[in-house]
Amino acid sequence: MLEEQIETEKKYTGPNNILIPGNDFLQAFFQSVTPYMRHSEEQVTHAVAMLKVKEAILLLLYTMPELRISFSIFPSPIR
């Protein structure tokens, strides 16, 4: 969130579960993650894992921009 300069102006107080509509971008993302799941015994570098997390967040925000409020539940990193 800090890297992308995504700020939230209030705390999330909505439901615990949100139905996210599917689209080609999310479908392709999940297909791109499948090999990592099938070969979980292999070491995936921390950098690749963080890249996939960042990709997922950006795609979710593209799909539902209002989710940026939901991301306010994550604690701020220690600097």
C-alpha positions, 0 to 999 in steps of 0.5 A: 500500500505504501509503495503504490501510495494507496491511502485509506481515509477511514477504517473498514467496518463492512462484512467479513466476506466480500464477493468479488466479481470475476474477470479475465485479469483475475482469472489469468492471475490465478492461473499464473499462481497454479504452478507455484501451488502444484510445486509447493515443495520447491522454494519460491523466492521471497521477492517472487512471492511479494510480487505475486501479492502486489499483483493480487492487490492491484488486480483486486483494486482494479476490479473493485476500487472500493476495496482500498478501504478493506486494506486498512485492516492490515497493520502498518509496517514498522519503519 
